[in-house]
Amino acid sequence: MGRVMMVGWIALALVVVVLGFVRLAPSDPLDWNTQPELSEDKEFRGGVFRVVRTGPDGLERFHRIAGQASRTKLLAGSVEDRMTTYVTRTKLFGFPDYTTARQDGEFLKVYARLRFGRSDLGTNKARIDSWLSQMAPSAAHLSDEGEKTSTN
């Protein structure tokens, strides 16, 4: 019985350490305030990339929406810099997801990805699609085929 208790306490300690690391790991803006050079929508196991025709004020509108989202805070950048990065943490364990939005002329390019693990189970896609749907009805994103489609 003593050995089982000791193994249980060690396992619990390991879980606490791992969750503490996930919650307290620093987020270096130089590592996360960046985007790949893509010109069309792309989905991958740990996130999503969206290209949206918003006009030149798309980042400003996106920033207002992201700034009001729960468990989300600005990590780096500004509207004036034409690129912002946000950290959104999961409710239960505090896993961080990073969203970088960049204004590129008439287009807003949004890159959302996880930090830990291999799959986000679609949470980044759902969050970004929700934020984009809250933007003005005139916003349109490019599908994988490169055609414009309405986000509403």
MDTraj code that builds the backbone (N, CA, C; nanometers):
import mdtraj as md
import numpy as np

residues = "MET GLY ARG VAL MET MET VAL GLY TRP ILE ALA LEU ALA LEU VAL VAL VAL VAL LEU GLY PHE VAL ARG LEU ALA PRO SER ASP PRO LEU ASP TRP ASN THR GLN PRO GLU LEU SER GLU ASP LYS GLU PHE ARG GLY GLY VAL PHE ARG VAL VAL ARG THR GLY PRO ASP GLY LEU GLU ARG PHE HIS ARG ILE ALA GLY GLN ALA SER ARG THR LYS LEU LEU ALA GLY SER VAL GLU ASP ARG MET THR THR TYR VAL THR ARG THR LYS LEU PHE GLY PHE PRO ASP TYR THR THR ALA ARG GLN ASP GLY GLU PHE LEU LYS VAL TYR ALA ARG LEU ARG PHE GLY ARG SER ASP LEU GLY THR ASN LYS ALA ARG ILE ASP SER TRP LEU SER GLN MET ALA PRO SER ALA ALA HIS LEU SER ASP GLU GLY GLU LYS THR SER THR ASN".split()
xyz = np.array([
    [0.0822, -0.1198, 0.0000],
    [0.0000, 0.0000, 0.0000],
    [0.0860, 0.1253, 0.0000],
    [0.1998, 0.1227, 0.0700],
    [0.2884, 0.2383, 0.0768],
    [0.3484, 0.2732, -0.0582],
    [0.3834, 0.1695, -0.1348],
    [0.4392, 0.1928, -0.2678],
    [0.3363, 0.2546, -0.3618],
    [0.2149, 0.2079, -0.3561],
    [0.1079, 0.2601, -0.4411],
    [0.0839, 0.4073, -0.4085],
    [0.0845, 0.4410, -0.2802],
    [0.0675, 0.5805, -0.2386],
    [0.1823, 0.6668, -0.2911],
    [0.3048, 0.6160, -0.2820],
    [0.4193, 0.6930, -0.3284],
    [0.4117, 0.7146, -0.4798],
    [0.3761, 0.6130, -0.5561],
    [0.3622, 0.6261, -0.7014],
    [0.2512, 0.7269, -0.7334],
    [0.1422, 0.7199, -0.6605],
    [0.0320, 0.8146, -0.6797],
    [0.0759, 0.9586, -0.6559],
    [0.1504, 0.9820, -0.5462],
    [0.1983, 1.1173, -0.5159],
    [0.2976, 1.1662, -0.6208],
    [0.3826, 1.0770, -0.6689],
    [0.4788, 1.1150, -0.7740],
    [0.4047, 1.1502, -0.9028],
    [0.3051, 1.0706, -0.9386],
    [0.2263, 1.0993, -1.0587],
    [0.1536, 1.2330, -1.0461],
    [0.0955, 1.2585, -0.9301],
    [0.0277, 1.3854, -0.9067],
    [0.1254, 1.5022, -0.9158],
    [0.2431, 1.4867, -0.8588],
    [0.3449, 1.5922, -0.8654],
    [0.3851, 1.6199, -1.0099],
    [0.4003, 1.5141, -1.0906],
    [0.4354, 1.5324, -1.2316],
    [0.3267, 1.6070, -1.3072],
    [0.2017, 1.5743, -1.2805],
    [0.0898, 1.6444, -1.3452],
    [0.0917, 1.7920, -1.3071],
    [0.1134, 1.8215, -1.1805],
    [0.1180, 1.9607, -1.1343],
    [0.2330, 2.0357, -1.2007],
    [0.3493, 1.9730, -1.2114],
    [0.4651, 2.0370, -1.2750],
    [0.4365, 2.0653, -1.4223],
    [0.3816, 1.9681, -1.4939],
    [0.3523, 1.9865, -1.6364],
    [0.2490, 2.0973, -1.6554],
    [0.1420, 2.0939, -1.5792],
    [0.0398, 2.1978, -1.5918],
    [0.0931, 2.3347, -1.5498],
    [0.1796, 2.3373, -1.4490],
    [0.2431, 2.4630, -1.4099],
    [0.3306, 2.5183, -1.5208],
    [0.4044, 2.4296, -1.5881],
    [0.4883, 2.4735, -1.6993],
    [0.4032, 2.5302, -1.8123],
    [0.2947, 2.4610, -1.8465],
    [0.2061, 2.5075, -1.9530],
    [0.1500, 2.6444, -1.9182],
    [0.1072, 2.6624, -1.7961],
    [0.0442, 2.7868, -1.7531],
    [0.1454, 2.9004, -1.7412],
    [0.2682, 2.8706, -1.6960],
    [0.3650, 2.9758, -1.6638],
    [0.4775, 2.9924, -1.7661],
    [0.4825, 2.9088, -1.8687],
    [0.5900, 2.9191, -1.9686],
    [0.5865, 3.0572, -2.0332],
    [0.7012, 3.1234, -2.0413],
    [0.7023, 3.2573, -2.1012],
    [0.6722, 3.2525, -2.2510],
    [0.6112, 3.3580, -2.3003],
    [0.5810, 3.3721, -2.4429],
    [0.6679, 3.4839, -2.4978],
    [0.7719, 3.4485, -2.5703],
    [0.8625, 3.5477, -2.6268],
    [0.7987, 3.6090, -2.7518],
    [0.7720, 3.7387, -2.7513],
    [0.7101, 3.8028, -2.8681],
    [0.7904, 3.7830, -2.9968],
    [0.9222, 3.7729, -2.9873],
    [1.0034, 3.7527, -3.1077],
    [0.9768, 3.6171, -3.1721],
    [0.9381, 3.5190, -3.0919],
    [0.9072, 3.3865, -3.1445],
    [0.7671, 3.3787, -3.2047],
    [0.6732, 3.4554, -3.1516],
    [0.5332, 3.4371, -3.1879],
    [0.4754, 3.5472, -3.2753],
    [0.5343, 3.6651, -3.2774],
    [0.4819, 3.7759, -3.3579],
    [0.5361, 3.7649, -3.4997],
    [0.4942, 3.6586, -3.5694],
    [0.5420, 3.6296, -3.7038],
    [0.4359, 3.5497, -3.7787],
    [0.4474, 3.5472, -3.9108],
    [0.3541, 3.4730, -3.9955],
    [0.4286, 3.4100, -4.1121],
    [0.3768, 3.2973, -4.1617],
    [0.4317, 3.2449, -4.2872],
    [0.3823, 3.3301, -4.4036],
    [0.4499, 3.3257, -4.5143],
    [0.4086, 3.3999, -4.6339],
    [0.3126, 3.3143, -4.7151],
    [0.1851, 3.3236, -4.6835],
    [0.0814, 3.2508, -4.7567],
    [-0.0137, 3.3517, -4.8190],
    [-0.0783, 3.3127, -4.9278],
    [-0.1698, 3.4049, -4.9950],
    [-0.3113, 3.3490, -5.0063],
    [-0.3366, 3.2337, -4.9422],
    [-0.4704, 3.1761, -4.9426],
    [-0.4959, 3.0999, -4.8128],
    [-0.6233, 3.0704, -4.7879],
    [-0.6623, 2.9997, -4.6664],
    [-0.5936, 2.8636, -4.6598],
    [-0.5592, 2.8245, -4.5363],
    [-0.4976, 2.6934, -4.5153],
    [-0.5361, 2.6455, -4.3758],
    [-0.5698, 2.5169, -4.3656],
    [-0.5981, 2.4559, -4.2369],
    [-0.4956, 2.3466, -4.2126],
    [-0.4500, 2.3342, -4.0895],
    [-0.3564, 2.2298, -4.0530],
    [-0.3927, 2.1788, -3.9156],
    [-0.3275, 2.0726, -3.8720],
    [-0.3677, 2.0017, -3.7500],
    [-0.3666, 2.0906, -3.6264],
    [-0.2747, 2.1836, -3.6177],
    [-0.2643, 2.2665, -3.4986],
    [-0.3101, 2.4093, -3.5163],
    [-0.3812, 2.4385, -3.6259],
    [-0.4248, 2.5759, -3.6433],
    [-0.4830, 2.6040, -3.7797],
    [-0.4808, 2.7328, -3.8146],
    [-0.5460, 2.7779, -3.9374],
    [-0.4807, 2.9073, -3.9847],
    [-0.4848, 2.9297, -4.1156],
    [-0.4402, 3.0552, -4.1750],
    [-0.5548, 3.1056, -4.2612],
    [-0.5941, 3.2298, -4.2419],
    [-0.7033, 3.2893, -4.3183],
    [-0.6550, 3.4160, -4.3873],
    [-0.7015, 3.4348, -4.5116],
    [-0.6766, 3.5573, -4.5877],
    [-0.8126, 3.6189, -4.6162],
    [-0.8326, 3.7416, -4.5689],
    [-0.9638, 3.8045, -4.5762],
    [-0.9509, 3.9424, -4.6400],
    [-1.0349, 3.9708, -4.7410],
    [-1.0391, 4.1046, -4.7995],
    [-1.1232, 4.1924, -4.7066],
    [-1.0579, 4.2848, -4.6379],
    [-1.1259, 4.3677, -4.5385],
    [-1.1190, 4.5159, -4.5691],
    [-1.0346, 4.5547, -4.6630],
    [-1.0039, 4.6956, -4.6805],
    [-0.8908, 4.7314, -4.5858],
    [-0.8426, 4.8523, -4.5920],
    [-0.7230, 4.8901, -4.5153],
    [-0.7423, 4.8972, -4.3635],
    [-0.8667, 4.8928, -4.3147],
    [-0.8917, 4.9035, -4.1705],
    [-0.9252, 4.7686, -4.1061],
    [-0.8980, 4.6598, -4.1753],
    [-0.9326, 4.5282, -4.1236],
    [-0.8644, 4.4944, -3.9927],
    [-0.7372, 4.5273, -3.9803],
    [-0.6654, 4.4954, -3.8562],
    [-0.7231, 4.5722, -3.7385],
    [-0.7610, 4.6948, -3.7604],
    [-0.8209, 4.7743, -3.6521],
    [-0.9508, 4.7102, -3.6039],
    [-1.0345, 4.6659, -3.6953],
    [-1.1610, 4.6011, -3.6579],
    [-1.1354, 4.4663, -3.5906],
    [-1.0399, 4.3906, -3.6438],
    [-1.0050, 4.2619, -3.5848],
    [-0.9509, 4.2810, -3.4429],
    [-0.8686, 4.3832, -3.4239],
    [-0.8097, 4.4122, -3.2930],
    [-0.9188, 4.4410, -3.1894],
    [-1.0216, 4.5139, -3.2284],
    [-1.1323, 4.5423, -3.1351],
    [-1.2022, 4.4131, -3.0927],
    [-1.2236, 4.3228, -3.1876],
    [-1.2923, 4.1967, -3.1572],
    [-1.2035, 4.1078, -3.0701],
    [-1.0777, 4.0902, -3.1086],
    [-0.9861, 4.0048, -3.0314],
    [-0.9639, 4.0610, -2.8918],
    [-0.9576, 4.1920, -2.8804],
    [-0.9352, 4.2555, -2.7507],
    [-1.0488, 4.2344, -2.6525],
    [-1.1675, 4.2038, -2.7036],
    [-1.2829, 4.1798, -2.6165],
    [-1.3063, 4.0314, -2.5901],
    [-1.2290, 3.9457, -2.6529],
    [-1.2494, 3.8013, -2.6377],
    [-1.2019, 3.7546, -2.5004],
    [-1.2727, 3.6597, -2.4454],
    [-1.2363, 3.6083, -2.3131],
    [-1.1034, 3.5330, -2.3189],
    [-1.0281, 3.5437, -2.2124],
    [-0.8992, 3.4760, -2.1939],
    [-0.7987, 3.5097, -2.3035],
    [-0.8128, 3.6261, -2.3667],
    [-0.7246, 3.6690, -2.4754],
    [-0.6590, 3.8005, -2.4372],
    [-0.5266, 3.8079, -2.4614],
    [-0.4568, 3.9340, -2.4369],
    [-0.3559, 3.9583, -2.5482],
    [-0.3270, 4.0844, -2.5711],
    [-0.2291, 4.1235, -2.6722],
    [-0.0901, 4.0871, -2.6222],
    [-0.0136, 4.0155, -2.7041],
    [0.1231, 3.9781, -2.6697],
    [0.2231, 4.0751, -2.7306],
    [0.2023, 4.1117, -2.8566],
    [0.3008, 4.1946, -2.9266],
    [0.2349, 4.2677, -3.0419],
    [0.3016, 4.3734, -3.0866],
    [0.2570, 4.4482, -3.2029],
    [0.1485, 4.5482, -3.1706],
    [0.1032, 4.6144, -3.2757],
    [-0.0033, 4.7137, -3.2629],
    [-0.0659, 4.7355, -3.4000],
    [-0.1809, 4.8005, -3.4000],
    [-0.2474, 4.8327, -3.5258],
    [-0.1560, 4.9224, -3.6094],
    [-0.0879, 5.0152, -3.5438],
    [0.0028, 5.1058, -3.6146],
    [0.1190, 5.0303, -3.6799],
    [0.1631, 4.9217, -3.6170],
    [0.2710, 4.8385, -3.6739],
    [0.2205, 4.7480, -3.7863],
    [0.0876, 4.7419, -3.8045],
    [0.0216, 4.6597, -3.9059],
    [0.0318, 4.5098, -3.8770],
    [0.0681, 4.4737, -3.7523],
    [0.0703, 4.3327, -3.7125],
    [0.0524, 4.3240, -3.5610],
    [-0.0352, 4.2322, -3.5188],
    [-0.0604, 4.2088, -3.3764],
    [-0.0602, 4.0587, -3.3499],
    [-0.0183, 4.0233, -3.2290],
    [-0.0229, 3.8828, -3.1873],
    [-0.0917, 3.8752, -3.0519],
    [-0.1842, 3.7815, -3.0400],
    [-0.2632, 3.7621, -2.9188],
    [-0.2380, 3.6227, -2.8629],
    [-0.2517, 3.6100, -2.7316],
    [-0.2473, 3.4802, -2.6655],
    [-0.3866, 3.4548, -2.6092],
    [-0.4430, 3.3413, -2.6454],
    [-0.5718, 3.2976, -2.5907],
    [-0.5464, 3.1679, -2.5161],
    [-0.5875, 3.1628, -2.3902],
    [-0.5646, 3.0436, -2.3081],
    [-0.6936, 2.9654, -2.2898],
    [-0.6796, 2.8319, -2.2902],
    [-0.7959, 2.7471, -2.2675],
    [-0.8470, 2.7676, -2.1251],
    [-0.9743, 2.7441, -2.1085],
    [-1.0390, 2.7722, -1.9810],
    [-0.9888, 2.6832, -1.8678],
    [-0.9801, 2.5540, -1.8903],
    [-0.9496, 2.4615, -1.7812],
    [-0.8007, 2.4561, -1.7470],
    [-0.7163, 2.4285, -1.8445],
    [-0.5747, 2.4076, -1.8151],
    [-0.4849, 2.5250, -1.8519],
    [-0.5358, 2.6204, -1.9255],
    [-0.4572, 2.7381, -1.9607],
    [-0.3583, 2.7177, -2.0738],
    [-0.3842, 2.6204, -2.1623],
    [-0.2968, 2.6013, -2.2776],
    [-0.3011, 2.7268, -2.3650],
    [-0.1853, 2.7776, -2.4079],
    [-0.1852, 2.8985, -2.4909],
    [-0.1988, 2.8671, -2.6399],
    [-0.2810, 2.9454, -2.7074],
    [-0.2886, 2.9474, -2.8532],
    [-0.2496, 3.0879, -2.8958],
    [-0.1792, 3.0996, -3.0071],
    [-0.1295, 3.2289, -3.0545],
    [-0.1978, 3.2643, -3.1857],
    [-0.2420, 3.3884, -3.1960],
    [-0.3059, 3.4392, -3.3172],
    [-0.2317, 3.5640, -3.3611],
    [-0.1788, 3.5617, -3.4829],
    [-0.1110, 3.6775, -3.5394],
    [-0.1936, 3.7277, -3.6564],
    [-0.2281, 3.8558, -3.6520],
    [-0.3049, 3.9194, -3.7588],
    [-0.2184, 4.0294, -3.8206],
    [-0.2145, 4.0315, -3.9541],
    [-0.1317, 4.1302, -4.0246],
    [-0.2111, 4.1923, -4.1382],
    [-0.2081, 4.3247, -4.1465],
    [-0.2716, 4.3959, -4.2567],
    [-0.1742, 4.3989, -4.3735],
    [-0.2188, 4.3495, -4.4890],
    [-0.1376, 4.3459, -4.6101],
    [-0.2197, 4.4101, -4.7219],
    [-0.2122, 4.5422, -4.7305],
    [-0.2932, 4.6153, -4.8281],
    [-0.4401, 4.6047, -4.7936],
    [-0.5186, 4.5516, -4.8876],
    [-0.6624, 4.5341, -4.8672],
    [-0.6954, 4.4069, -4.7908],
    [-0.5942, 4.3241, -4.7645],
    [-0.6168, 4.1935, -4.7038],
    [-0.5695, 4.1887, -4.5595],
    [-0.6448, 4.1164, -4.4781],
    [-0.6051, 4.0832, -4.3419],
    [-0.5642, 3.9370, -4.3437],
    [-0.4445, 3.9085, -4.2955],
    [-0.3949, 3.7714, -4.2900],
    [-0.3876, 3.7301, -4.1436],
    [-0.4573, 3.6228, -4.1090],
    [-0.4701, 3.5780, -3.9709],
    [-0.4135, 3.4367, -3.9599],
    [-0.3190, 3.4209, -3.8677],
    [-0.2502, 3.2932, -3.8467],
    [-0.2689, 3.2537, -3.7011],
    [-0.3437, 3.1459, -3.6765],
    [-0.3697, 3.0972, -3.5407],
    [-0.3122, 2.9582, -3.5258],
    [-0.2406, 2.9355, -3.4147],
    [-0.1763, 2.8056, -3.3943],
    [-0.1594, 2.7766, -3.2470],
    [-0.1429, 2.6463, -3.2186],
    [-0.1216, 2.6033, -3.0813],
    [0.0267, 2.6103, -3.0467],
    [0.0565, 2.6016, -2.9186],
    [0.1955, 2.5967, -2.8751],
    [0.2341, 2.4565, -2.8302],
    [0.1485, 2.3924, -2.7556],
    [0.1774, 2.2600, -2.7010],
    [0.0860, 2.1566, -2.7653],
    [0.1393, 2.0398, -2.7945],
    [0.0604, 1.9309, -2.8486],
    [0.0677, 1.9243, -2.9997],
    [-0.0157, 1.8357, -3.0540],
    [-0.0164, 1.8146, -3.1993],
    [-0.1455, 1.8596, -3.2642],
    [-0.2535, 1.8601, -3.1897],
    [-0.3829, 1.8968, -3.2454],
    [-0.4565, 1.9874, -3.1480],
    [-0.5261, 2.0846, -3.2028],
    [-0.6062, 2.1731, -3.1184],
    [-0.7545, 2.1380, -3.1249],
    [-0.7870, 2.0264, -3.1919],
    [-0.9245, 1.9780, -3.2050],
    [-1.0166, 2.0815, -3.2699],
    [-0.9590, 2.1677, -3.3545],
    [-1.0377, 2.2659, -3.4277],
    [-1.0688, 2.3938, -3.3534],
    [-1.0135, 2.4139, -3.2347],
    [-1.0480, 2.5339, -3.1575],
    [-0.9955, 2.6619, -3.2217],
    [-0.8755, 2.6595, -3.2792],
    [-0.8242, 2.7804, -3.3442],
    [-0.9104, 2.8178, -3.4642],
    [-0.9458, 2.7196, -3.5454],
    [-1.0313, 2.7456, -3.6619],
    [-1.1654, 2.8045, -3.6175],
    [-1.2273, 2.7443, -3.5179],
    [-1.3573, 2.7924, -3.4708],
    [-1.3471, 2.9347, -3.4165],
    [-1.2420, 2.9625, -3.3389],
    [-1.2257, 3.0958, -3.2814],
    [-1.2025, 3.2005, -3.3906],
    [-1.1122, 3.1726, -3.4841],
    [-1.0811, 3.2703, -3.5879],
    [-1.2004, 3.2904, -3.6805],
    [-1.2666, 3.1831, -3.7193],
    [-1.3850, 3.1983, -3.8034],
    [-1.4928, 3.2788, -3.7319],
    [-1.5065, 3.2609, -3.6016],
    [-1.6027, 3.3392, -3.5240],
    [-1.5639, 3.4867, -3.5214],
    [-1.4371, 3.5137, -3.4937],
    [-1.3919, 3.6534, -3.4907],
    [-1.4108, 3.7190, -3.6269],
    [-1.3786, 3.6483, -3.7345],
    [-1.3934, 3.7058, -3.8679],
    [-1.5399, 3.7274, -3.9029],
    [-1.6260, 3.6387, -3.8569],
    [-1.7688, 3.6555, -3.8855],
    [-1.8269, 3.7764, -3.8132],
    [-1.7628, 3.8206, -3.7049],
    [-1.8092, 3.9379, -3.6315],
    [-1.7667, 4.0684, -3.6985],
    [-1.6770, 4.0596, -3.7959],
    [-1.6349, 4.1786, -3.8685],
    [-1.7456, 4.2203, -3.9648],
    [-1.7311, 4.3355, -4.0253],
    [-1.8326, 4.3888, -4.1170],
    [-1.8688, 4.2857, -4.2239],
    [-1.9935, 4.2854, -4.2682],
    [-2.0380, 4.1896, -4.3694],
    [-1.9586, 4.1964, -4.4994],
    [-1.8882, 4.3061, -4.5219],
    [-1.8135, 4.3197, -4.6467],
    [-1.6859, 4.2362, -4.6479],
    [-1.6469, 4.1805, -4.5328],
    [-1.5248, 4.0991, -4.5280],
    [-1.5467, 3.9700, -4.6065],
    [-1.4521, 3.9344, -4.6897],
    [-1.4593, 3.8114, -4.7687],
    [-1.3258, 3.7418, -4.7609],
    [-1.3271, 3.6097, -4.7454],
    [-1.1999, 3.5374, -4.7382],
    [-1.1773, 3.4567, -4.8644],
    [-1.0521, 3.4213, -4.8869],
    [-1.0155, 3.3427, -5.0041],
    [-1.0196, 3.1964, -4.9673],
    [-1.0898, 3.1169, -5.0461],
    [-1.0952, 2.9730, -5.0199],
    [-0.9668, 2.9085, -5.0687],
    [-0.9526, 2.7800, -5.0444],
    [-0.8343, 2.7071, -5.0885],
    [-0.8156, 2.7152, -5.2402],
    [-0.9256, 2.7381, -5.3145],
    [-0.9147, 2.7481, -5.4586],
    [-0.8803, 2.8894, -5.5027],
    [-0.8724, 2.9839, -5.4082],
    [-0.8364, 3.1204, -5.4425],
    [-0.9548, 3.2073, -5.4812],
    [-1.0782, 3.1571, -5.4654],
    [-1.1962, 3.2348, -5.4985],
    [-1.2436, 3.3085, -5.3743],
    [-1.3063, 3.4250, -5.3941],
    [-1.3634, 3.4978, -5.2828],
    [-1.4925, 3.4299, -5.2400],
    [-1.5088, 3.4196, -5.1053],
    [-1.6336, 3.3694, -5.0500],
    [-1.6681, 3.4544, -4.9301],
    [-1.7951, 3.4790, -4.9084],
    [-1.8369, 3.5611, -4.7959],
    [-1.8168, 3.4856, -4.6661],
    [-1.7762, 3.5581, -4.5606],
    [-1.7570, 3.4959, -4.4302],
    [-1.8864, 3.4884, -4.3528],
    [-1.9922, 3.5478, -4.4022],
    [-2.1208, 3.5449, -4.3308],
    [-2.2147, 3.4497, -4.3962],
])
top = md.Topology()
chain = top.add_chain()
for i, resn in enumerate(residues, 1):
    res = top.add_residue(resn, chain, resSeq=i)
    for name in ("N", "CA", "C"):
        top.add_atom(name, md.element.get_by_symbol(name[0]), res)
traj = md.Trajectory(xyz[None], top)
